[in-house]
Amino acid sequence: MSSKSNKSSNKTLIYTSVVLVSVMVLLFALKQFGVIGESNSEIEVETTYTKYATITQKVSASGNIQPEVEVIIRPDVSGEIIELAVQEGDFVREGDLLVRIKPDIYQARIDNLNAALLTQKARMEQTRAALIQAEATYIRDKELFEKELISELQFIQTTSSWESQKASLKASEYQIESAQAQLRQAQEELEQTVIRAPQNGTVTGLTVEAGERVLGNAQMAGTEMMRISLLDRMEVEVDVNENDIVNVSLSDTARIEVDAYPNRLFNGVVTEIANSARVSGAGTNEQITNYKVKVRIVTPHNLGQGGGQLQAVFAEEVTQLLPTPNFKPGMSASVDIETDTANDVVSVPIQAVTVRDFSLDKDMETNGSESTEEQTNDIEESLASLKVQKQDIRKVVFVIEDGVAVRKEVETGISDNANIQISQGLDIGQEIVVGSYRTLSRTLKNNDKVMIAKEGDSND
């Protein structure tokens, strides 16, 4: 019995100790949150003043430079390249010779089809002569049959022969048309051994040499020989996240940074927004949904590569101010798309706007009005009520009034990298708290006494 009694006493002692420690921890936590006790010490803060500003909301994305128009040159017929008239980087005009493929096999086929066509024409003439003879026999036998000088069977045979010759002549005409169609196809294939530029542009991505054999587009995609691009009309293709794509519109202005040209900004405009998404990591926690957006570079670039004399002259004038950029396909670039602008609006630094749970603050104020003994006795009920209480999260800014941080609920608008628009809740010239981050996000409460450490700039 004594052993059981000692074990029971030990369990009771351990249980009591755990409860006491838990109560002390909870009391300390509640004191830290301001539920119990009161701190008269001032909190050091950084402040600035609300002011009017022009805020431009931006969507940032990165991608690569590419030509707006790029044509892939593939042969329609197979064969050996006997002449390659261009080199990579050459500027060509529409109709200029690019490649010549060995035409011997296609010329031989044309000769063969020409002979077959002549044979069909000769046979048609034979059939026509036979038809004339059959028609004459038919006319003669018809007269004899009407005079009952020949039998009905003989007249039927004559009629059948005449009809058969007419059908043979029609068949000969069809055979000639078929031979002519085959000849036209062969002539077209022969013409396709000479490949010319479909448009003005610069030869990029040349992948073949003279003497190589290439495959045509008969049954599959032919060999890619080269590309012709308009290098004086470049664009940036970027991936925009699904959360930002709703803010992007056609004709939005953009600022472009190219890695190859540091410390320079180029102007752009949104010309195309994809409707279909590109999803990576589908079905995983790392799934990313992006949309392709094309931004045309409107700052003069690659001048002199468009084939025009005026462009070359303009390039010389621009070079006197800043070197004209010479963009290459595939260069890395980042884009800031200006999606919205608010002029002369009340603004504060982004870090000045924080959030508070108003429902939690109300419960804390209610608990603060009770005695310490009542709070200690009802601690479990208070914590339980805090857990089930519905959150009431609102955006707030702390305004300095007579040395006290007064919480002001605000409504915000657009923002840029530094400032955010205050559409309701603040006036111009009010002193507000901007730091530190820990103080704003965790420590500072409504009506806390503060000590101003320094006055910052809203653009800091």
C-alpha positions as CSV (number, residue, x, y, z in Angstrom):
1,M,0.0,0.0,0.0
2,S,2.8,2.4,0.9
3,S,4.4,1.8,-2.6
4,K,1.1,2.6,-4.4
5,S,0.6,5.7,-2.2
6,N,4.1,7.0,-3.0
7,K,3.6,6.5,-6.8
8,S,0.2,8.4,-6.6
9,S,1.9,11.3,-4.7
10,N,4.7,11.4,-7.3
11,K,2.2,11.6,-10.2
12,T,0.2,14.3,-8.4
13,L,3.4,16.3,-7.8
14,I,4.5,16.0,-11.5
15,Y,1.0,17.0,-12.7
16,T,0.9,20.0,-10.4
17,S,4.4,21.1,-11.6
18,V,3.4,20.8,-15.2
19,V,0.3,22.9,-14.6
20,L,2.2,25.6,-12.7
21,V,4.9,25.8,-15.5
22,S,2.2,26.0,-18.2
23,V,0.4,28.8,-16.3
24,M,3.6,30.8,-15.9
25,V,4.4,30.4,-19.6
26,L,0.9,31.5,-20.6
27,L,0.9,34.4,-18.2
28,F,4.3,35.5,-19.7
29,A,2.9,35.2,-23.2
30,L,-0.3,37.2,-22.4
31,K,1.8,39.9,-20.8
32,Q,4.0,40.1,-23.9
33,F,0.8,40.5,-26.1
34,G,-0.5,43.1,-23.7
35,V,-3.4,41.1,-22.4
36,I,-2.3,41.6,-18.8
37,G,0.0,44.1,-17.2
38,E,0.8,47.5,-18.7
39,S,4.0,48.8,-20.0
40,N,4.8,52.5,-19.6
41,S,8.0,52.4,-21.6
42,E,8.1,54.2,-24.9
43,I,8.7,52.3,-28.1
44,E,11.4,53.6,-30.5
45,V,10.0,54.1,-34.0
46,E,11.0,55.7,-37.4
47,T,8.6,58.1,-39.0
48,T,7.9,60.0,-42.2
49,Y,5.0,62.2,-43.6
50,T,2.3,61.4,-46.1
51,K,2.6,63.2,-49.3
52,Y,1.3,63.5,-52.9
53,A,3.0,61.3,-55.4
54,T,2.6,59.7,-58.8
55,I,2.5,56.0,-58.5
56,T,3.0,53.6,-61.4
57,Q,2.1,49.9,-60.9
58,K,4.4,47.5,-62.7
59,V,4.5,43.9,-63.6
60,S,8.0,42.5,-63.9
61,A,9.0,39.5,-66.0
62,S,12.0,38.1,-67.8
63,G,12.6,36.4,-71.1
64,N,14.5,36.6,-74.3
65,I,14.8,38.8,-77.4
66,Q,13.6,37.4,-80.7
67,P,12.6,38.8,-84.1
68,E,8.9,39.7,-84.5
69,V,9.0,38.0,-87.9
70,E,11.2,34.9,-88.5
71,V,10.7,32.5,-91.4
72,I,12.1,29.0,-91.4
73,I,13.4,27.9,-94.8
74,R,12.9,24.2,-95.6
75,P,13.1,22.6,-99.0
76,D,10.0,21.2,-100.7
77,V,12.1,18.6,-102.6
78,S,15.0,16.4,-101.6
79,G,18.4,16.4,-103.1
80,E,22.0,17.7,-103.0
81,I,22.8,21.4,-102.5
82,I,24.9,22.4,-105.5
83,E,24.8,26.1,-104.8
84,L,24.5,28.1,-101.5
85,A,24.2,31.7,-102.4
86,V,24.2,33.3,-98.9
87,Q,26.1,33.3,-95.7
88,E,24.8,33.8,-92.2
89,G,24.3,37.5,-91.5
90,D,23.7,38.4,-95.1
91,F,20.7,40.7,-95.8
92,V,18.5,39.5,-98.6
93,R,15.5,40.9,-100.5
94,E,12.4,39.1,-101.5
95,G,13.2,36.9,-104.6
96,D,16.9,36.7,-104.1
97,L,18.5,33.3,-104.7
98,L,19.3,31.3,-101.5
99,V,19.9,27.7,-102.4
100,R,20.0,25.6,-105.6
101,I,19.3,21.8,-105.3
102,K,20.6,19.4,-108.0
103,P,17.8,19.2,-110.6
104,D,19.0,16.2,-112.7
105,I,16.5,13.7,-111.4
106,Y,13.6,16.1,-111.7
107,Q,14.6,17.1,-115.3
108,A,14.8,13.4,-116.2
109,R,11.3,12.9,-114.8
110,I,10.0,15.8,-116.9
111,D,11.5,14.3,-120.1
112,N,9.9,10.9,-119.3
113,L,6.5,12.5,-118.7
114,N,6.8,14.5,-121.9
115,A,7.4,11.3,-123.8
116,A,4.4,9.7,-122.1
117,L,2.2,12.7,-122.9
118,L,3.1,12.5,-126.6
119,T,2.4,8.8,-126.6
120,Q,-1.1,9.4,-125.1
121,K,-1.8,12.1,-127.7
122,A,-0.8,9.7,-130.5
123,R,-3.1,7.0,-129.1
124,M,-5.9,9.5,-128.9
125,E,-5.5,10.3,-132.6
126,Q,-5.7,6.6,-133.3
127,T,-8.9,6.3,-131.3
128,R,-10.4,9.3,-133.0
129,A,-9.7,7.8,-136.4
130,A,-11.3,4.5,-135.3
131,L,-14.2,6.5,-134.0
132,I,-14.7,8.2,-137.4
133,Q,-14.7,4.8,-139.1
134,A,-17.1,3.3,-136.5
135,E,-19.4,6.3,-137.0
136,A,-19.5,5.8,-140.8
137,T,-20.2,2.1,-140.4
138,Y,-23.0,2.9,-138.0
139,I,-24.7,5.4,-140.4
140,R,-24.4,2.9,-143.3
141,D,-25.8,0.0,-141.2
142,K,-28.6,2.1,-139.9
143,E,-29.8,2.8,-143.4
144,L,-29.5,-0.9,-144.3
145,F,-31.3,-1.9,-141.2
146,E,-34.2,0.5,-141.9
147,K,-34.5,-1.1,-145.4
148,E,-34.3,-4.5,-143.7
149,L,-31.2,-5.5,-145.7
150,I,-29.2,-6.5,-142.6
151,S,-30.2,-8.3,-139.4
152,E,-31.0,-6.6,-136.1
153,L,-28.0,-8.4,-134.5
154,Q,-25.6,-6.9,-137.0
155,F,-27.0,-3.4,-136.5
156,I,-26.7,-3.8,-132.7
157,Q,-23.0,-4.9,-133.0
158,T,-22.3,-1.8,-135.2
159,T,-24.0,0.5,-132.7
160,S,-22.0,-1.0,-129.8
161,S,-18.7,-0.6,-131.7
162,W,-19.5,3.1,-132.3
163,E,-20.3,3.7,-128.6
164,S,-17.2,1.9,-127.6
165,Q,-15.0,4.0,-129.8
166,K,-16.6,7.2,-128.3
167,A,-15.8,6.0,-124.8
168,S,-12.3,5.1,-125.8
169,L,-11.8,8.6,-127.1
170,K,-13.1,10.1,-123.9
171,A,-10.7,7.9,-121.9
172,S,-7.8,9.0,-124.1
173,E,-8.6,12.6,-123.3
174,Y,-8.7,11.9,-119.6
175,Q,-5.3,10.1,-119.9
176,I,-3.9,13.1,-121.6
177,E,-5.2,15.4,-118.8
178,S,-3.6,13.1,-116.2
179,A,-0.3,13.1,-118.0
180,Q,-0.4,16.9,-118.3
181,A,-1.1,17.1,-114.5
182,Q,1.9,14.9,-113.7
183,L,4.0,17.0,-116.0
184,R,3.0,20.2,-114.3
185,Q,3.8,18.6,-110.9
186,A,7.2,17.6,-112.2
187,Q,7.9,21.1,-113.5
188,E,6.9,22.6,-110.2
189,E,9.2,20.2,-108.4
190,L,12.0,21.3,-110.8
191,E,11.3,24.9,-110.0
192,Q,11.4,24.1,-106.3
193,T,15.0,23.1,-106.7
194,V,15.7,26.8,-106.8
195,I,14.8,28.4,-103.4
196,R,14.4,32.1,-103.2
197,A,13.9,34.5,-100.3
198,P,10.2,34.8,-99.4
199,Q,10.7,38.3,-97.8
200,N,13.3,40.9,-97.0
201,G,15.4,40.1,-94.0
202,T,18.7,38.9,-92.5
203,V,19.9,35.3,-92.8
204,T,20.1,33.8,-89.3
205,G,20.8,30.3,-88.2
206,L,22.3,28.9,-91.4
207,T,22.7,25.1,-90.8
208,V,23.7,23.7,-94.1
209,E,26.6,23.8,-96.5
210,A,27.0,23.2,-100.2
211,G,27.2,19.5,-101.0
212,E,24.9,18.4,-98.3
213,R,21.8,16.4,-99.0
214,V,18.5,17.7,-97.6
215,L,15.1,16.2,-97.2
216,G,11.9,17.8,-98.6
217,N,8.5,18.3,-97.1
218,A,6.8,15.3,-98.9
219,Q,6.1,13.1,-95.9
220,M,7.6,14.9,-92.9
221,A,9.1,18.2,-92.0
222,G,12.0,19.0,-94.3
223,T,15.5,19.9,-93.3
224,E,15.8,23.3,-91.7
225,M,18.4,25.1,-93.8
226,M,18.2,28.7,-92.5
227,R,16.0,31.4,-91.1
228,I,15.3,34.8,-92.4
229,S,14.5,37.4,-89.7
230,L,13.6,41.0,-89.6
231,L,16.3,42.1,-87.1
232,D,15.1,45.8,-87.2
233,R,11.8,44.7,-85.6
234,M,12.7,42.9,-82.4
235,E,10.5,41.9,-79.4
236,V,10.9,40.4,-75.9
237,E,8.9,37.2,-75.1
238,V,8.4,37.0,-71.3
239,D,6.6,34.7,-68.9
240,V,4.0,36.5,-66.7
241,N,2.6,34.7,-63.7
242,E,-1.1,34.0,-63.5
243,N,-1.5,36.4,-60.6
244,D,-0.2,39.3,-62.6
245,I,-1.5,38.6,-66.1
246,V,-4.9,40.0,-65.2
247,N,-3.3,43.4,-64.9
248,V,-1.6,43.4,-68.3
249,S,-3.4,44.8,-71.3
250,L,-2.5,45.3,-75.0
251,S,-0.6,48.5,-75.7
252,D,0.7,48.8,-72.1
253,T,4.0,50.7,-72.0
254,A,7.0,48.7,-70.9
255,R,10.6,49.5,-69.8
256,I,13.1,46.9,-71.0
257,E,16.5,46.1,-69.5
258,V,18.9,44.0,-71.7
259,D,21.7,42.2,-69.9
260,A,24.1,43.0,-72.8
261,Y,23.4,46.8,-72.3
262,P,23.7,47.5,-68.6
263,N,22.5,50.8,-67.1
264,R,20.2,51.5,-70.1
265,L,16.5,51.3,-70.4
266,F,14.6,50.8,-73.7
267,N,11.0,51.5,-74.4
268,G,8.5,48.8,-75.4
269,V,4.8,48.2,-75.9
270,V,2.8,45.0,-75.3
271,T,1.6,43.6,-78.6
272,E,0.4,40.1,-77.8
273,I,-1.0,38.3,-74.7
274,A,-1.4,34.5,-74.8
275,N,-4.8,33.0,-73.9
276,S,-3.4,29.5,-73.2
277,A,-1.3,28.9,-70.1
278,R,2.1,27.1,-69.9
279,V,2.1,24.9,-66.8
280,S,5.3,23.5,-65.3
281,G,5.4,21.0,-62.4
282,A,1.7,20.2,-62.9
283,G,0.2,18.2,-60.0
284,T,3.0,19.1,-57.6
285,N,3.5,21.7,-54.9
286,E,5.9,23.5,-57.3
287,Q,3.3,24.0,-60.0
288,I,3.7,27.3,-61.9
289,T,1.3,28.7,-64.4
290,N,2.6,31.4,-66.7
291,Y,1.3,33.2,-69.8
292,K,3.5,34.3,-72.8
293,V,3.5,38.0,-73.4
294,K,5.3,39.7,-76.3
295,V,6.7,43.2,-75.9
296,R,7.8,45.1,-79.0
297,I,11.0,47.1,-78.6
298,V,10.1,50.6,-80.0
299,T,13.5,52.2,-79.2
300,P,15.4,52.4,-82.5
301,H,17.7,49.4,-82.8
302,N,19.6,47.3,-85.3
303,L,19.4,50.3,-87.7
304,G,20.9,49.6,-91.1
305,Q,19.8,46.0,-91.0
306,G,16.4,46.7,-92.5
307,G,17.8,47.3,-95.9
308,G,16.8,51.0,-96.1
309,Q,19.0,54.0,-96.8
310,L,16.9,56.2,-94.5
311,Q,17.5,53.8,-91.6
312,A,21.2,53.9,-92.2
313,V,21.2,57.8,-92.1
314,F,19.0,57.8,-89.0
315,A,21.4,55.3,-87.3
316,E,24.3,57.7,-87.9
317,E,22.3,60.6,-86.3
318,V,21.4,58.5,-83.3
319,T,24.9,57.2,-82.8
320,Q,26.0,60.8,-82.1
321,L,23.9,60.7,-78.8
322,L,24.1,57.1,-77.7
323,P,25.3,54.0,-79.4
324,T,22.4,52.4,-81.3
325,P,21.7,49.0,-79.7
326,N,22.4,45.9,-81.8
327,F,20.2,43.2,-80.4
328,K,20.7,39.6,-81.2
329,P,18.1,36.8,-81.1
330,G,18.3,35.0,-77.8
331,M,19.6,37.8,-75.6
332,S,18.3,37.9,-72.1
333,A,16.1,40.8,-71.0
334,S,13.8,41.8,-68.2
335,V,10.7,43.8,-68.6
336,D,8.7,46.2,-66.3
337,I,5.2,46.5,-67.8
338,E,3.4,49.7,-66.6
339,T,-0.1,48.5,-66.0
340,D,-1.6,51.5,-64.2
341,T,-0.7,55.0,-63.1
342,A,-2.3,57.2,-60.4
343,N,-1.2,60.9,-60.5
344,D,-0.9,63.1,-57.4
345,V,-2.4,60.8,-54.9
346,V,-1.9,60.5,-51.1
347,S,1.0,57.9,-50.7
348,V,3.0,56.3,-48.0
349,P,6.0,54.0,-48.1
350,I,4.9,50.4,-48.6
351,Q,6.4,49.3,-45.2
352,A,4.1,51.7,-43.4
353,V,1.0,49.7,-44.2
354,T,0.6,46.6,-42.0
355,V,-2.3,44.4,-40.9
356,R,-4.0,43.9,-37.6
357,D,-6.7,41.4,-36.4
358,F,-9.4,43.6,-34.9
359,S,-11.2,40.7,-33.4
360,L,-8.1,39.7,-31.4
361,D,-7.6,43.3,-30.3
362,K,-11.2,43.5,-29.0
363,D,-10.8,40.3,-26.9
364,M,-7.5,41.6,-25.5
365,E,-9.1,44.9,-24.5
366,T,-11.9,43.0,-22.7
367,N,-9.4,40.7,-20.9
368,G,-7.3,43.7,-20.0
369,S,-10.2,45.3,-18.0
370,E,-10.5,42.2,-15.7
371,S,-8.3,41.7,-12.6
372,T,-5.2,39.6,-12.8
373,E,-6.7,37.0,-10.6
374,E,-9.7,36.6,-12.9
375,Q,-7.5,36.4,-15.9
376,T,-5.5,33.7,-14.3
377,N,-8.5,31.7,-13.3
378,D,-10.1,32.0,-16.8
379,I,-6.9,31.6,-18.9
380,E,-8.0,28.3,-20.5
381,E,-11.4,29.8,-21.5
382,S,-9.7,32.9,-22.9
383,L,-7.3,30.9,-25.1
384,A,-10.1,28.7,-26.3
385,S,-12.2,31.8,-27.3
386,L,-9.1,33.2,-29.1
387,K,-8.8,30.1,-31.2
388,V,-12.4,29.9,-32.3
389,Q,-12.8,33.7,-32.8
390,K,-13.3,34.7,-36.4
391,Q,-10.5,36.8,-37.7
392,D,-11.1,40.4,-38.8
393,I,-7.9,41.3,-40.7
394,R,-7.7,45.0,-41.8
395,K,-5.0,47.2,-43.3
396,V,-3.8,49.9,-40.9
397,V,-1.2,52.7,-40.6
398,F,0.0,54.1,-37.3
399,V,-0.2,57.9,-37.1
400,I,1.8,59.9,-34.5
401,E,-0.5,62.1,-32.4
402,D,0.9,63.8,-29.3
403,G,3.6,61.1,-28.9
404,V,1.2,58.3,-29.2
405,A,0.9,55.8,-32.1
406,V,-2.8,55.9,-33.2
407,R,-3.9,53.0,-35.4
408,K,-5.8,54.2,-38.5
409,E,-7.7,51.8,-40.8
410,V,-6.9,52.6,-44.4
411,E,-7.9,51.6,-47.9
412,T,-5.1,51.2,-50.4
413,G,-4.8,51.4,-54.2
414,I,-2.0,50.6,-56.5
415,S,1.7,50.5,-55.5
416,D,5.1,50.6,-57.0
417,N,8.5,49.4,-55.7
418,A,8.5,52.1,-52.9
419,N,5.1,53.7,-52.3
420,I,1.5,52.7,-52.0
421,Q,-1.6,54.7,-52.7
422,I,-3.9,55.5,-49.8
423,S,-7.4,56.0,-51.2
424,Q,-9.1,56.5,-47.8
425,G,-8.1,56.9,-44.2
426,L,-5.2,59.4,-44.3
427,D,-4.7,63.1,-45.2
428,I,-1.6,64.8,-46.6
429,G,1.1,65.8,-44.2
430,Q,0.3,63.3,-41.4
431,E,3.3,61.8,-39.5
432,I,3.3,58.0,-39.8
433,V,5.4,55.2,-38.5
434,V,7.5,53.4,-41.1
435,G,9.8,51.3,-39.0
436,S,11.3,49.2,-37.8
437,Y,9.7,46.2,-39.5
438,R,9.7,44.2,-36.3
439,T,8.0,47.0,-34.4
440,L,5.3,47.6,-37.0
441,S,4.6,43.9,-37.6
442,R,4.7,42.6,-34.0
443,T,5.2,45.1,-31.2
444,L,3.3,48.3,-31.9
445,K,-0.3,48.5,-30.7
446,N,-2.9,51.2,-30.7
447,N,-2.2,54.1,-28.4
448,D,1.3,53.0,-27.5
449,K,3.7,55.7,-26.4
450,V,6.5,56.2,-28.9
451,M,9.8,57.9,-29.2
452,I,10.8,59.0,-32.6
453,A,14.3,57.8,-33.5
454,K,14.7,59.7,-36.8
455,E,12.6,61.1,-39.6
456,G,13.0,59.1,-42.7
457,D,12.2,59.8,-46.3
458,S,9.2,58.1,-47.8
459,N,11.4,57.1,-50.8
460,D,13.9,55.3,-48.6
